[in-house]
Amino acid sequence: MIPFNIPPYVGKELEYVKEAMERNRKICGDGPFTKKCSEWMENKFNVKKVLLTTSCTHATEMTAILTDIKEGDEVIAPSFTFVSTVNPFVLRGAKIVFIDINPKTMNMDENLIEDAITEKTKAILPVHYAGVACNMDRIMEIAKKHNLIVIEDAAQGVMSEYKGKPLGTIGEYGCFSFHETKNYSMGEGGALLINNKENVEKAEIIREKGTNRSRFFRGQVDKYTWVDKGSSYLPSELNAAYLYAQLENADLIYNDRMNTWNKYKELLQELADKNLIELQYIPEDCKHNAHMFYIKCKDLDERTSLIDFLKENNINAVFHYIPLHSAEAGLKFGRFHGEDKYTTKESERLLRLPFYYGLKGENVKYITSKIKEFYGKK
């Protein structure tokens, strides 16, 4: 079976994990490798501060605290996303206002945002699906006009850009994921990108269980104490060591994945030209990171048949999100504003193909040959 995903591994991960254990003798949070990862991202993405976290979910949870989301507040988000985008705000009592997507990118339709804004709206949560940017110019324009906070869910967007700006660095906050399914992984982990230095100290306090421990380690206070609300969002130094080996080889991983993405597109273009499938759309002002390769089938029945056919041929291809507004909790904690013209319909058509660092070209050829065989029967 060709798996859908294999976690990335470049070769130095074990060496660095061993170094954390044996030489540094520090395996809890904020050790040398955590600092190296944060500094690498701060320099690479030209962002004020990056705080490594235990997950992208927890990075987003920190933004909900930082932005003082309260009971009765509303946040605007797409329904085609993972629950981690919205759960942190639900936990603080907010109502999620879902809007429809742009079917070309599967991102929130920025033209629907303003109509969803009420006096209770506090934030906009753009999700950069498949590492392809939302229309951030328009989103930031709307946010400024209505005095709203923009929190980028860039879980899939590490190394992607919008008009030359790295994803996660455009809104007030950006959230990365380093889950094992992402381009760069620490097993479980994430990062919070802070684009205004005035918010850094409060974020450090929240991440350090509500203490001013970061100020203590910088020598700014002679002891640290509990000063505000917070929790424990520090990842293990072992996870950070694993991740740093991949950040050092970020371009190697990027180029490998991009080659796979381009190969898929090249081999499947003829089916798209015959209107048998639809391929991913990348806007001209977006640089994507080859996070995934998906196709769109005619409808749910066709997609189900194709998944079964590929599985019979030892290929594990998978669908993606079930729209949140149709879920039990989505009905309880949110509402869909306007018409669900595309969210459900497009989610039922989308099929993700096997994609990971090191996927062999011969496997890509085999996968695409079987897809062609399937549609040859149509």
Secondary structure, DSSP 8 states (H G I E B T S, - for coil): -B-S------S-HHHHHHHHHHTS---SSSSHHHHHHHHHHHHHHT-SEEEEES-HHHHHHHHHHHTT--TT-EEEEESSS-GGGTHHHHTTT-EEEEE-B-TTTSSB-GGGHHHH--TTEEEE--B-GGG----HHHHHHHHHHHT-EEEEE-TT-TT-EETTEETTSSSSEEEEE--TTSSS--SS-EEEEE--GGGHHHHHHHHBTTB-HHHHHTTSSSS--B-S---B----HHHHHHHHHHHTTHHHHHHHHHHHHHHHHHHHHHHHHTTSSEE----TTEE------EEE-SSHHHHHHHHHHHHHTTB--B-----GGGSHHHHHHEEE-S--SSHHHHHTTEEE----TT--HHHHHHHHHHHHHHHHT-
